[in-house]
Structure formats: C-alpha cells, structure tokens
Amino acid sequence: MTRSIEAQRRTEITPPMEIQAGEVVIEPDLITLPEGISINLSRDEVKRNGEMVNNLTRIEWSVLRLLAVNTGSVVPRDEIKTKTHIGSQDLRSYISTLRKKLEIHPKNGSIKTVKHLGYMLDDGRENPEDIITAGSGIAVNMRKRQVKKDEKLIPMTPIEYELLKLLSLHIGDVVLKKNILREIFFKDGVQASKALATTLCRIRNKLDVPARSGPIRSHVGIGVELLALKE
C-alpha cells in the first residue's frame, strides 16, 4: 500500500511532459523522437505532440517497445520475430502500419530499415564513443551498425559490415588474414581467401577508395589494415 501511495504522489507532483517536434529529452524509461513522439516504457504509453496514441494493437506495441528498448541499435529480424511471435511477411506489415499510425516517414523517419539485418529506432542522437573514424572520411558506428563516408550513409551487406567492423576494432593495426578468415568467413583455404578479396573489393568500391593508397590496406600474405584518421 505504501508503495502505491508513493507512486501516486510522484505522479501528482510530476506533470506529464509534452514533447514537440524536434525536441530531444533524456529521461529514464522515456524515449523521444524527432517527430515529436514520446514512448514511455514504464507506463506503456505512446504520445505524439502531447496527444496519446491509442490505436496501436498489442503486437504493434510489442514491436515498438522492443525497438524502443534498443533505441539506437539494430534489432535483428529474427529476434523481433521470436520475441513477438510474428512471421517475416507480417513483420514488414506491422512496421509499415506503425509508421502510418505514428506518421513516421518510411525512408527518412525514426523507424529505420537496416537492409539485410533488421530494424532500428533512431532518436537522432550520436554518441561519439560508438563511432570509429578512419582515413578518407570513413566513420563506423558500432551501435547503429552504420558506415558513413563524408557524412553520407553507405549501405553494407552483413558480411561487408562485419569485416569493416573487425578492422575498425583494430584500427591502425594489421589484422592477420587467418584471424579474418576464422572470424568473418568461419573457414580458411583458397575459397575463403577469394571471398575475402572479393569482399574487400566491394567495400572499397562502395567507399570509393583506392586499393593501394586508400585507408584499407592489404598486406600480402599477412593481413589487412584500416588506417586511422590523420591528425
């Protein structure tokens, strides 16, 4: 009983917060988005510009809550399907419906589709500690699983991203070829080596950097190095 009375007092003392478009507020259990949307995880509430959103179904809320709990991080499709008990086709449909009900733009809004991976709720904040910056304007965001070149988002396949991530975690050092083959391709041999060379080629092409003088350097017979940004 005492706990309920204290909770009621806190509710009475703290007035409900209205979030306007463009505002970003940091508060425990409260996620705010640039569209003026606020998601209160402790109260299971969603508001848009201060108005309660009451037309979400139970599954839609479950999907939104899972994304909100992991705000700024990619939630894999399989994890969403497992935790919400919905299929692949249904997941796309629920995401589309969520965007419509919350008036979130399908391409430029806060609910991001991360190709080949899953979905992410983007609150628009950047944490510098999550970003590793390399030469030629390359930035790898570990939390959002994003790669940018001169502030422009560059789409990567899962294996391309994982390879670039591994190199980023050891930026400025040569990552041995045998370690790359083991951690990224899960095997070694001629075919794996060819796959590594092909993947590196695709990454360089997407980032528009040369093989020899660019920031992604191959050391023949040894490994690969991602050069750090020069001060």
N, C-alpha and C positions, 0 to 999 in steps of 0.2 A: 504493500500500500504506500509506504513512504517513497519508494522509487517512482511510483506513478504520479504522486503529488509533485515531486521534484521535477519530473519531466514536464508536467503541466505548467509549472512555474516558469521553466526555461522557455516553453512555447509562448507563454503570455508576455514574457519580458522581451524576447527577440521577435520583432515583427517580420513577416515574410518579406523576402528580398525580391525585388522586381529587376529582371535583367533586360536591358535594352540592347538592340543590335549593336555589335561592335565592342561591347564591354567584355572583359575577361576578369572573373573573380575566382580567387583561390580560397576554398573553404572545405573542411573535411566533409566527405560524402556528397559534395556539390560540384558537379561538372558543368561548366558553362561553355557555350559555343558561340562563334561569331554571328550566327543567325539570330541571336537573342534567345536561344534555347537554354534552359537550365534543367539539369537532371539531378534530382535529389535521391540518392541511393538509400538513405536511411528511411525516407518517407515513401519510397516508391512513387515519386511524383515527377511529372514532366510538365514544364511550362514553356510557353513561347511568348516573349514580350510581356511577361507577367500573367498571362492568361493560362489557366490549367488546360492541358491536353487530355481529354477523357475518352478519346475514341480508339485507343490502342488496345488490341486484343492481348490475351495473356501471352501468347507466343511472341508477338511483336515486342512486347515489353521485355520478355526474356532475352531476345536477341539484342535489343537496345541496351539492356543492363549489362550483358556480357561485354559488349563493345565499350561501354562507359567505364566499367571496372578496369579495363585495359587501355584507357584513353592514351593515345599517342603510340600505341604498339599494335602491330598487325596480329589479328586473331585468325589463325588458320581456319579454312573452311571446315575441315574435318572436326576440329574442336567445337565449332559452333553447332555443327550438325549433331554431334554426340551429346552435347550438353542441353540442346533444345529439342532433340528428337525429331528433326525435320530432314527431308531429303535435299539433294543438290538443287533440283528444279524449284522446289518450294523455297529454299533459302534465297535464291535470286528474287523470287516473287515477294518474299517478306521484306527484303532490303528495299526493293522498289516501292512497296507500299509505305514503308517507314519514311522514305524520302518524301513521298507525296503528302502524307499526313502532317509531317513536320515542316513541309515547304523547304526542303533541302535540295539544292541543285544536284542533279545526278552526276555531273562531272566535276564541278568546282566547289561542291558543298562539303560539309564536315564529315559525312559518311563516305569514306574513300574505298573504292575497289582497288585492291592491290593485285594486279594481274598474276595469275598462276599461284597465288598464295592465299588470299582471304580478304578480310575487310578490316578497316581501321576507323576509329572515331578520332578525328583530328581537331583539337581545340585551338589550333593556330599558334601554340607556344613552341618555341625551340629551346631545348636545353643544350648549351654548348658542350657539356660533358658527354653527351651522346654522339657528338659529331667528330669524326676524324677527318682532318683536312690534309690532302696530298697536293703534289705539284699539279700545274696546269688547271687550277681551279676546281679540282675534284674534291667532293665532300661526301663522306659516307655516314649516314645517320643510322647508328646501330639499333636504336629503339624503334624507329619507324621503318627500318629496312628499306631505306631510300638512298638513291645515289643521285647526286646533282653535279652538273658541270657548269660553272659560272652562273650559279643560282637557278639553272634550268633542270627540271626533273628528267632523268634519263631512265626509261623503263629497262629493267633487267629480268631475265629469267631466274628462277630459284638457284640454279647451279652457277650462273654468272654472278649473282649477288653473293652467294656463299664463298666463292673464290675470292672476290674482291674484299669481302669481309675478313677472310683469313689473312690476306695480305695487309689489310688495314690494321689489324690487331698486332702485326709485327712490322709496322711502317718503319722504313729506314734500315731494315734488316733483310737478308736473303732468307726466304722460306725454302727449305730443302724440297726438291722435287718429290722425293719419296714420301715426305710428310703431306704434301699437297695431294698426291695420288691416293694416299691412305685416308685422309680426312674428307676429301671432296668427292673422289670417284670410287672410294672403297675397294680399290684394287690397283695392281701395278701391271707392267708389261707394255707391249707395243701399242695395243689398242687404247689403253688408258692414257699413254703419252700423247697419242694422236688427238684424243679427246681434250686433253689439257691445252695443246697447241691451238686447236680449233676454238676453244672457249676463250682463250686469251685474245685471239684474233678478233672474235666478235666483240669482246669488251672494248678493245682499242678502237674498233670501228665506231661503236656507239658513242664513245667518249671523244672521238676524233683526235686521237693522239698517235704519234708515230711509234713504231716498234723499237727502233734503236735509240732515238734521242728523247723519247717520251718518258713519263713518270713510271710506267710499268715495264721494268727491265727484266729480260730473260737472260740468265747466266747459264750458258750452255753446259750441260752435264751437271749443273749444281742445283739451280732453283730459280725462283722469281722474286723480284724485289719491287715494292711500291715506294717510290721516293717521297720523302716528306716535303712539305711546302718550305721553300727557302725564305728565311727571314730577310 
